[in-house]
Amino acid sequence: MGRLTDTLQLSDADGFYSELVHLYDGLDGPAAEALSARLILILCNQVGDRQILAQAFALARAAGAPSSPTLQE
């Protein structure tokens, strides 16, 4: 069984975050939502492991809930 990692895997987290934020520059709400949906599907296909994806879905869903798990830096 695959396991979702809870440690930071990005070598340039700040650069990644900046690139991600700028990806949405100039897009209105519906266009940004469509871009997010496409990006999610592309990345899910890249991960490919349904068990890991299920763990990621649960982690994302729990975000904002009291005592929600987060990725550690």
Backbone atoms as SQL, in Angstrom:
CREATE TABLE atoms (id INTEGER PRIMARY KEY, chain TEXT, resi INTEGER, resn TEXT, atom TEXT, x REAL, y REAL, z REAL);
INSERT INTO atoms VALUES
  (1, 'A', 1, 'MET', 'N', 0.831, -1.181, 0.000),
  (2, 'A', 1, 'MET', 'CA', 0.000, 0.000, 0.000),
  (3, 'A', 1, 'MET', 'C', 0.874, 1.242, 0.000),
  (4, 'A', 2, 'GLY', 'N', 0.543, 2.186, -0.871),
  (5, 'A', 2, 'GLY', 'CA', 1.268, 3.445, -0.910),
  (6, 'A', 2, 'GLY', 'C', 0.906, 4.321, 0.270),
  (7, 'A', 3, 'ARG', 'N', 1.798, 5.227, 0.582),
  (8, 'A', 3, 'ARG', 'CA', 1.550, 6.146, 1.693),
  (9, 'A', 3, 'ARG', 'C', 1.892, 7.555, 1.252),
  (10, 'A', 4, 'LEU', 'N', 0.993, 8.478, 1.546),
  (11, 'A', 4, 'LEU', 'CA', 1.205, 9.886, 1.249),
  (12, 'A', 4, 'LEU', 'C', 2.319, 10.412, 2.134),
  (13, 'A', 5, 'THR', 'N', 3.298, 11.076, 1.552),
  (14, 'A', 5, 'THR', 'CA', 4.390, 11.634, 2.347),
  (15, 'A', 5, 'THR', 'C', 3.911, 12.898, 3.057),
  (16, 'A', 6, 'ASP', 'N', 4.407, 13.117, 4.266),
  (17, 'A', 6, 'ASP', 'CA', 4.030, 14.316, 5.000),
  (18, 'A', 6, 'ASP', 'C', 5.220, 15.246, 5.207),
  (19, 'A', 7, 'THR', 'N', 6.276, 15.024, 4.423),
  (20, 'A', 7, 'THR', 'CA', 7.432, 15.912, 4.487),
  (21, 'A', 7, 'THR', 'C', 7.543, 16.678, 3.178),
  (22, 'A', 8, 'LEU', 'N', 8.078, 17.868, 3.271),
  (23, 'A', 8, 'LEU', 'CA', 8.237, 18.737, 2.107),
  (24, 'A', 8, 'LEU', 'C', 9.175, 18.081, 1.089),
  (25, 'A', 9, 'GLN', 'N', 8.721, 17.963, -0.156),
  (26, 'A', 9, 'GLN', 'CA', 9.500, 17.319, -1.207),
  (27, 'A', 9, 'GLN', 'C', 10.050, 18.312, -2.228),
  (28, 'A', 10, 'LEU', 'N', 9.640, 19.563, -2.148),
  (29, 'A', 10, 'LEU', 'CA', 10.044, 20.564, -3.131),
  (30, 'A', 10, 'LEU', 'C', 11.404, 21.146, -2.783),
  (31, 'A', 11, 'SER', 'N', 12.297, 21.181, -3.764),
  (32, 'A', 11, 'SER', 'CA', 13.621, 21.741, -3.509),
  (33, 'A', 11, 'SER', 'C', 13.584, 23.265, -3.449),
  (34, 'A', 12, 'ASP', 'N', 12.616, 23.886, -4.106),
  (35, 'A', 12, 'ASP', 'CA', 12.469, 25.347, -4.108),
  (36, 'A', 12, 'ASP', 'C', 11.007, 25.676, -3.833),
  (37, 'A', 13, 'ALA', 'N', 10.604, 25.500, -2.594),
  (38, 'A', 13, 'ALA', 'CA', 9.198, 25.686, -2.235),
  (39, 'A', 13, 'ALA', 'C', 8.712, 27.098, -2.518),
  (40, 'A', 14, 'ASP', 'N', 9.533, 28.099, -2.233),
  (41, 'A', 14, 'ASP', 'CA', 9.121, 29.484, -2.479),
  (42, 'A', 14, 'ASP', 'C', 8.948, 29.746, -3.970),
  (43, 'A', 15, 'GLY', 'N', 9.863, 29.245, -4.776),
  (44, 'A', 15, 'GLY', 'CA', 9.760, 29.403, -6.230),
  (45, 'A', 15, 'GLY', 'C', 8.539, 28.698, -6.777),
  (46, 'A', 16, 'PHE', 'N', 8.267, 27.497, -6.261),
  (47, 'A', 16, 'PHE', 'CA', 7.079, 26.759, -6.672),
  (48, 'A', 16, 'PHE', 'C', 5.821, 27.544, -6.330),
  (49, 'A', 17, 'TYR', 'N', 5.729, 28.047, -5.102),
  (50, 'A', 17, 'TYR', 'CA', 4.547, 28.782, -4.665),
  (51, 'A', 17, 'TYR', 'C', 4.328, 30.012, -5.542),
  (52, 'A', 18, 'SER', 'N', 5.401, 30.728, -5.844),
  (53, 'A', 18, 'SER', 'CA', 5.301, 31.903, -6.704),
  (54, 'A', 18, 'SER', 'C', 4.788, 31.521, -8.097),
  (55, 'A', 19, 'GLU', 'N', 5.327, 30.460, -8.645),
  (56, 'A', 19, 'GLU', 'CA', 4.894, 29.996, -9.968),
  (57, 'A', 19, 'GLU', 'C', 3.420, 29.578, -9.954),
  (58, 'A', 20, 'LEU', 'N', 3.012, 28.898, -8.886),
  (59, 'A', 20, 'LEU', 'CA', 1.623, 28.466, -8.757),
  (60, 'A', 20, 'LEU', 'C', 0.682, 29.667, -8.667),
  (61, 'A', 21, 'VAL', 'N', 1.038, 30.647, -7.864),
  (62, 'A', 21, 'VAL', 'CA', 0.201, 31.845, -7.723),
  (63, 'A', 21, 'VAL', 'C', 0.090, 32.578, -9.057),
  (64, 'A', 22, 'HIS', 'N', 1.190, 32.727, -9.751),
  (65, 'A', 22, 'HIS', 'CA', 1.188, 33.456, -11.024),
  (66, 'A', 22, 'HIS', 'C', 0.487, 32.693, -12.143),
  (67, 'A', 23, 'LEU', 'N', 0.314, 31.404, -11.977),
  (68, 'A', 23, 'LEU', 'CA', -0.422, 30.606, -12.950),
  (69, 'A', 23, 'LEU', 'C', -1.838, 31.144, -13.135),
  (70, 'A', 24, 'TYR', 'N', -2.380, 31.743, -12.081),
  (71, 'A', 24, 'TYR', 'CA', -3.754, 32.241, -12.090),
  (72, 'A', 24, 'TYR', 'C', -3.873, 33.713, -12.475),
  (73, 'A', 25, 'ASP', 'N', -2.752, 34.365, -12.746),
  (74, 'A', 25, 'ASP', 'CA', -2.786, 35.785, -13.116),
  (75, 'A', 25, 'ASP', 'C', -3.698, 36.017, -14.310),
  (76, 'A', 26, 'GLY', 'N', -4.577, 36.993, -14.184),
  (77, 'A', 26, 'GLY', 'CA', -5.437, 37.400, -15.288),
  (78, 'A', 26, 'GLY', 'C', -6.661, 36.534, -15.509),
  (79, 'A', 27, 'LEU', 'N', -6.859, 35.515, -14.702),
  (80, 'A', 27, 'LEU', 'CA', -8.010, 34.624, -14.881),
  (81, 'A', 27, 'LEU', 'C', -9.155, 35.058, -13.975),
  (82, 'A', 28, 'ASP', 'N', -10.378, 35.019, -14.509),
  (83, 'A', 28, 'ASP', 'CA', -11.543, 35.273, -13.667),
  (84, 'A', 28, 'ASP', 'C', -11.883, 33.990, -12.909),
  (85, 'A', 29, 'GLY', 'N', -12.901, 34.045, -12.060),
  (86, 'A', 29, 'GLY', 'CA', -13.272, 32.902, -11.224),
  (87, 'A', 29, 'GLY', 'C', -13.496, 31.606, -11.983),
  (88, 'A', 30, 'PRO', 'N', -14.384, 31.609, -12.991),
  (89, 'A', 30, 'PRO', 'CA', -14.633, 30.358, -13.726),
  (90, 'A', 30, 'PRO', 'C', -13.392, 29.820, -14.453),
  (91, 'A', 31, 'ALA', 'N', -12.592, 30.709, -15.017),
  (92, 'A', 31, 'ALA', 'CA', -11.380, 30.255, -15.712),
  (93, 'A', 31, 'ALA', 'C', -10.370, 29.688, -14.720),
  (94, 'A', 32, 'ALA', 'N', -10.260, 30.299, -13.537),
  (95, 'A', 32, 'ALA', 'CA', -9.347, 29.802, -12.505),
  (96, 'A', 32, 'ALA', 'C', -9.811, 28.434, -11.992),
  (97, 'A', 33, 'GLU', 'N', -11.121, 28.274, -11.814),
  (98, 'A', 33, 'GLU', 'CA', -11.648, 26.981, -11.372),
  (99, 'A', 33, 'GLU', 'C', -11.411, 25.900, -12.422),
  (100, 'A', 34, 'ALA', 'N', -11.576, 26.240, -13.689),
  (101, 'A', 34, 'ALA', 'CA', -11.330, 25.270, -14.757),
  (102, 'A', 34, 'ALA', 'C', -9.851, 24.888, -14.808),
  (103, 'A', 35, 'LEU', 'N', -8.969, 25.864, -14.632),
  (104, 'A', 35, 'LEU', 'CA', -7.532, 25.586, -14.602),
  (105, 'A', 35, 'LEU', 'C', -7.201, 24.665, -13.429),
  (106, 'A', 36, 'SER', 'N', -7.778, 24.951, -12.266),
  (107, 'A', 36, 'SER', 'CA', -7.533, 24.100, -11.092),
  (108, 'A', 36, 'SER', 'C', -7.983, 22.669, -11.355),
  (109, 'A', 37, 'ALA', 'N', -9.156, 22.513, -11.950),
  (110, 'A', 37, 'ALA', 'CA', -9.665, 21.171, -12.240),
  (111, 'A', 37, 'ALA', 'C', -8.743, 20.425, -13.201),
  (112, 'A', 38, 'ARG', 'N', -8.285, 21.103, -14.252),
  (113, 'A', 38, 'ARG', 'CA', -7.372, 20.457, -15.198),
  (114, 'A', 38, 'ARG', 'C', -6.061, 20.072, -14.521),
  (115, 'A', 39, 'LEU', 'N', -5.528, 20.981, -13.710),
  (116, 'A', 39, 'LEU', 'CA', -4.272, 20.717, -13.020),
  (117, 'A', 39, 'LEU', 'C', -4.406, 19.541, -12.058),
  (118, 'A', 40, 'ILE', 'N', -5.514, 19.484, -11.323),
  (119, 'A', 40, 'ILE', 'CA', -5.753, 18.372, -10.408),
  (120, 'A', 40, 'ILE', 'C', -5.772, 17.048, -11.163),
  (121, 'A', 41, 'LEU', 'N', -6.491, 16.999, -12.266),
  (122, 'A', 41, 'LEU', 'CA', -6.562, 15.751, -13.035),
  (123, 'A', 41, 'LEU', 'C', -5.206, 15.345, -13.606),
  (124, 'A', 42, 'ILE', 'N', -4.443, 16.311, -14.086),
  (125, 'A', 42, 'ILE', 'CA', -3.101, 16.020, -14.616),
  (126, 'A', 42, 'ILE', 'C', -2.209, 15.452, -13.514),
  (127, 'A', 43, 'LEU', 'N', -2.221, 16.095, -12.341),
  (128, 'A', 43, 'LEU', 'CA', -1.368, 15.639, -11.243),
  (129, 'A', 43, 'LEU', 'C', -1.832, 14.303, -10.667),
  (130, 'A', 44, 'CYS', 'N', -3.140, 14.088, -10.605),
  (131, 'A', 44, 'CYS', 'CA', -3.648, 12.785, -10.145),
  (132, 'A', 44, 'CYS', 'C', -3.206, 11.677, -11.084),
  (133, 'A', 45, 'ASN', 'N', -3.245, 11.935, -12.373),
  (134, 'A', 45, 'ASN', 'CA', -2.783, 10.945, -13.334),
  (135, 'A', 45, 'ASN', 'C', -1.290, 10.676, -13.145),
  (136, 'A', 46, 'GLN', 'N', -0.521, 11.705, -12.842),
  (137, 'A', 46, 'GLN', 'CA', 0.916, 11.545, -12.628),
  (138, 'A', 46, 'GLN', 'C', 1.191, 10.698, -11.385),
  (139, 'A', 47, 'VAL', 'N', 0.442, 10.934, -10.304),
  (140, 'A', 47, 'VAL', 'CA', 0.607, 10.151, -9.078),
  (141, 'A', 47, 'VAL', 'C', 0.221, 8.703, -9.354),
  (142, 'A', 48, 'GLY', 'N', -0.966, 8.522, -9.903),
  (143, 'A', 48, 'GLY', 'CA', -1.390, 7.213, -10.375),
  (144, 'A', 48, 'GLY', 'C', -1.788, 6.187, -9.330),
  (145, 'A', 49, 'ASP', 'N', -1.450, 6.378, -8.089),
  (146, 'A', 49, 'ASP', 'CA', -1.734, 5.404, -7.034),
  (147, 'A', 49, 'ASP', 'C', -3.019, 5.817, -6.327),
  (148, 'A', 50, 'ARG', 'N', -4.076, 5.006, -6.498),
  (149, 'A', 50, 'ARG', 'CA', -5.389, 5.366, -5.940),
  (150, 'A', 50, 'ARG', 'C', -5.362, 5.474, -4.427),
  (151, 'A', 51, 'GLN', 'N', -4.561, 4.674, -3.747),
  (152, 'A', 51, 'GLN', 'CA', -4.496, 4.750, -2.284),
  (153, 'A', 51, 'GLN', 'C', -3.864, 6.066, -1.837),
  (154, 'A', 52, 'ILE', 'N', -2.807, 6.467, -2.501),
  (155, 'A', 52, 'ILE', 'CA', -2.173, 7.743, -2.170),
  (156, 'A', 52, 'ILE', 'C', -3.120, 8.893, -2.480),
  (157, 'A', 53, 'LEU', 'N', -3.819, 8.804, -3.607),
  (158, 'A', 53, 'LEU', 'CA', -4.779, 9.852, -3.949),
  (159, 'A', 53, 'LEU', 'C', -5.902, 9.933, -2.917),
  (160, 'A', 54, 'ALA', 'N', -6.386, 8.797, -2.439),
  (161, 'A', 54, 'ALA', 'CA', -7.433, 8.799, -1.415),
  (162, 'A', 54, 'ALA', 'C', -6.938, 9.480, -0.139),
  (163, 'A', 55, 'GLN', 'N', -5.688, 9.239, 0.215),
  (164, 'A', 55, 'GLN', 'CA', -5.113, 9.901, 1.388),
  (165, 'A', 55, 'GLN', 'C', -5.000, 11.410, 1.161),
  (166, 'A', 56, 'ALA', 'N', -4.609, 11.803, -0.049),
  (167, 'A', 56, 'ALA', 'CA', -4.499, 13.227, -0.375),
  (168, 'A', 56, 'ALA', 'C', -5.868, 13.887, -0.353),
  (169, 'A', 57, 'PHE', 'N', -6.883, 13.196, -0.865),
  (170, 'A', 57, 'PHE', 'CA', -8.249, 13.739, -0.834),
  (171, 'A', 57, 'PHE', 'C', -8.685, 13.973, 0.611),
  (172, 'A', 58, 'ALA', 'N', -8.423, 12.997, 1.471),
  (173, 'A', 58, 'ALA', 'CA', -8.819, 13.120, 2.874),
  (174, 'A', 58, 'ALA', 'C', -8.081, 14.277, 3.550),
  (175, 'A', 59, 'LEU', 'N', -6.795, 14.419, 3.263),
  (176, 'A', 59, 'LEU', 'CA', -6.009, 15.503, 3.834),
  (177, 'A', 59, 'LEU', 'C', -6.540, 16.855, 3.367),
  (178, 'A', 60, 'ALA', 'N', -6.839, 16.967, 2.077),
  (179, 'A', 60, 'ALA', 'CA', -7.362, 18.218, 1.534),
  (180, 'A', 60, 'ALA', 'C', -8.735, 18.535, 2.105),
  (181, 'A', 61, 'ARG', 'N', -9.560, 17.526, 2.256),
  (182, 'A', 61, 'ARG', 'CA', -10.909, 17.715, 2.789),
  (183, 'A', 61, 'ARG', 'C', -10.856, 18.165, 4.247),
  (184, 'A', 62, 'ALA', 'N', -9.891, 17.642, 4.995),
  (185, 'A', 62, 'ALA', 'CA', -9.762, 17.967, 6.410),
  (186, 'A', 62, 'ALA', 'C', -9.185, 19.366, 6.637),
  (187, 'A', 63, 'ALA', 'N', -8.593, 19.957, 5.614),
  (188, 'A', 63, 'ALA', 'CA', -7.996, 21.289, 5.759),
  (189, 'A', 63, 'ALA', 'C', -9.047, 22.268, 6.248),
  (190, 'A', 64, 'GLY', 'N', -8.690, 23.011, 7.254),
  (191, 'A', 64, 'GLY', 'CA', -9.619, 23.966, 7.825),
  (192, 'A', 64, 'GLY', 'C', -10.425, 23.405, 8.974),
  (193, 'A', 65, 'ALA', 'N', -10.443, 22.100, 9.108),
  (194, 'A', 65, 'ALA', 'CA', -11.137, 21.474, 10.234),
  (195, 'A', 65, 'ALA', 'C', -10.254, 21.607, 11.478),
  (196, 'A', 66, 'PRO', 'N', -10.828, 21.647, 12.649),
  (197, 'A', 66, 'PRO', 'CA', -10.009, 21.700, 13.866),
  (198, 'A', 66, 'PRO', 'C', -9.033, 20.538, 13.911),
  (199, 'A', 67, 'SER', 'N', -7.815, 20.817, 14.304),
  (200, 'A', 67, 'SER', 'CA', -6.758, 19.803, 14.410),
  (201, 'A', 67, 'SER', 'C', -6.504, 19.090, 13.099),
  (202, 'A', 68, 'SER', 'N', -6.623, 19.823, 11.965),
  (203, 'A', 68, 'SER', 'CA', -6.403, 19.197, 10.670),
  (204, 'A', 68, 'SER', 'C', -4.929, 18.904, 10.454),
  (205, 'A', 69, 'PRO', 'N', -4.607, 17.776, 9.812),
  (206, 'A', 69, 'PRO', 'CA', -3.209, 17.444, 9.518),
  (207, 'A', 69, 'PRO', 'C', -2.679, 18.365, 8.432),
  (208, 'A', 70, 'THR', 'N', -1.393, 18.668, 8.495),
  (209, 'A', 70, 'THR', 'CA', -0.767, 19.499, 7.483),
  (210, 'A', 70, 'THR', 'C', 0.556, 18.881, 7.074),
  (211, 'A', 71, 'LEU', 'N', 1.033, 19.276, 5.911),
  (212, 'A', 71, 'LEU', 'CA', 2.354, 18.834, 5.483),
  (213, 'A', 71, 'LEU', 'C', 3.383, 19.580, 6.323),
  (214, 'A', 72, 'GLN', 'N', 4.414, 18.887, 6.745),
  (215, 'A', 72, 'GLN', 'CA', 5.443, 19.486, 7.577),
  (216, 'A', 72, 'GLN', 'C', 6.577, 19.969, 6.710),
  (217, 'A', 73, 'GLU', 'N', 7.151, 21.111, 7.067),
  (218, 'A', 73, 'GLU', 'CA', 8.320, 21.632, 6.342),
  (219, 'A', 73, 'GLU', 'C', 9.574, 21.113, 6.982);
